[in-house]
Amino acid sequence: MQQFRVGFGFDVHQLKDGHPFWLAGIQVPHFQGAFGHSDADVVIHAICDALLGAAALGDIGKHFPDTDIQFKGIDSKILLKKVVELLAQHHYQIGNIDVTLVLEKPKIKPFIDQMQSTLAQVMGVQSDQISLKATTNEKMGYVGREEGVAAHAVALIYKNNLLNG
């Protein structure tokens, strides 16, 4: 019998001029980038929280606190890899991930295939297990004013009780 679990993740970061813009593990060319303790990749942070939440293992702040200097400026792909390893230790496998990125600019359609491929490689899954889409906030709020970027993620994980006890 397989045990299915679902988790939800959300992340938001400020946008600042002159910062690199990391989204879903790749650097997207733009005059602004997300600002945070790590590389501020909202997509990966939301995925981490969704995966951790599905497994009832806390959140990204519990495992990688922004008060810990070892995570200052860290590549979020490293954090995601550690989350996937933690899931494996608990005998969970990833079923699929669905992400919605909320930002006004830049348009990410040209980068989606590369983003999915990068995320799949880090997580050890197939690209078709990752859905990545974007929407605007219709010029409303901090996203609409291009002051910030947000991401929502849902993850399905499972464990096979017959194999893993």
C-alpha positions in Angstrom: 0.0 0.0 0.0 1.3 3.4 -0.9 0.9 6.4 1.5 0.4 9.7 -0.4 1.0 13.0 1.3 0.5 16.6 0.0 2.4 19.7 1.1 2.1 23.4 0.3 4.9 25.9 0.2 5.0 29.7 -0.2 7.9 32.1 -0.4 8.4 35.8 -1.1 11.4 38.0 -1.5 12.1 41.7 -2.1 13.3 42.7 -5.5 16.3 45.1 -5.6 18.2 46.7 -8.5 21.5 45.1 -9.4 21.0 41.8 -7.6 21.2 38.5 -9.6 17.7 37.0 -10.2 17.7 33.3 -9.4 14.5 31.4 -10.2 14.1 27.6 -10.2 17.9 27.1 -10.1 18.9 29.3 -13.0 19.9 32.9 -13.2 17.4 34.9 -15.2 18.6 38.1 -16.9 16.8 41.1 -15.4 17.9 44.5 -13.9 16.4 43.5 -10.5 16.9 40.4 -8.5 15.5 38.8 -5.3 17.2 39.8 -2.1 17.6 37.5 0.9 19.9 35.6 3.2 20.6 32.9 0.6 20.4 33.4 -3.2 16.7 34.2 -2.6 15.3 31.7 -5.1 11.6 31.9 -4.3 10.7 28.9 -6.5 13.2 26.5 -4.8 12.3 27.8 -1.3 8.5 27.2 -2.0 9.3 23.7 -3.2 11.4 23.0 -0.2 8.6 24.0 2.1 6.0 22.0 0.2 8.2 18.9 0.3 9.0 19.3 4.0 5.4 20.1 4.8 4.2 17.0 3.0 6.5 14.8 5.1 5.7 16.8 8.3 9.4 17.7 8.8 8.9 21.4 9.5 9.9 24.1 7.2 12.9 25.6 5.4 13.6 27.9 8.3 13.9 25.0 10.7 16.5 23.2 8.6 18.3 26.2 7.1 17.8 29.2 9.5 18.7 32.6 8.2 20.5 33.2 11.4 23.1 30.6 10.5 26.1 32.1 8.6 26.7 28.8 6.7 23.6 29.5 4.7 24.6 33.2 3.8 24.5 33.5 0.0 24.1 29.7 -0.4 22.9 28.3 -3.8 19.3 27.2 -3.1 19.9 24.1 -5.2 22.1 22.8 -2.4 19.2 23.3 0.1 16.8 21.5 -2.3 19.2 18.6 -2.6 19.4 18.3 1.2 15.6 18.3 1.5 15.3 15.5 -1.1 18.0 13.5 0.9 16.0 14.1 4.1 12.8 12.8 2.4 14.8 9.7 1.2 15.9 9.1 4.8 12.2 8.9 5.7 11.5 6.6 2.7 9.6 9.2 0.7 9.7 9.7 -3.0 8.5 12.7 -5.0 5.3 12.1 -7.1 5.1 15.6 -8.6 5.6 19.3 -7.9 3.3 22.1 -9.1 4.6 25.7 -8.9 3.1 29.1 -9.6 5.5 32.0 -9.8 4.0 35.4 -9.3 5.9 38.4 -10.8 5.3 41.2 -13.3 8.6 41.0 -15.1 10.5 39.4 -16.7 8.4 36.9 -18.6 9.7 33.5 -17.8 8.2 31.4 -20.7 11.5 31.2 -22.5 13.2 29.8 -19.4 10.6 27.2 -18.3 12.2 24.2 -20.0 15.6 24.9 -18.5 14.1 25.6 -15.1 12.2 22.3 -15.1 15.3 20.4 -16.3 17.5 22.0 -13.6 15.0 21.2 -10.8 14.5 17.7 -12.1 18.2 17.0 -12.1 18.6 18.4 -8.5 15.6 16.3 -7.2 16.4 13.2 -9.2 13.0 13.1 -10.9 11.8 13.5 -14.5 11.1 16.9 -15.9 7.4 15.9 -16.5 7.0 15.5 -12.7 7.5 19.3 -12.4 4.9 21.9 -13.5 6.1 25.4 -13.5 4.0 28.3 -14.6 3.8 32.1 -13.9 1.2 34.8 -13.6 1.3 38.5 -12.9 -0.5 40.2 -10.0 -2.3 42.5 -12.4 -0.2 45.5 -11.2 -1.6 45.2 -7.7 0.3 45.0 -4.4 4.0 44.6 -3.9 4.3 42.2 -6.8 2.4 44.5 -9.1 4.6 47.4 -8.1 7.6 45.2 -8.9 8.8 45.4 -5.3 8.8 41.6 -4.8 8.3 38.2 -6.2 6.4 35.3 -4.8 6.0 31.5 -5.5 3.4 28.9 -4.5 4.2 25.2 -4.6 2.3 22.0 -4.0 4.1 18.7 -3.7 2.9 15.1 -3.7 5.1 12.6 -2.1 4.6 9.0 -1.3 6.1 6.0 0.5 5.6 2.4 -0.4 4.8 0.7 2.9 5.4 -2.8 1.5 9.0 -1.9 0.6 9.9 0.6 3.3 8.1 -0.7 6.4 
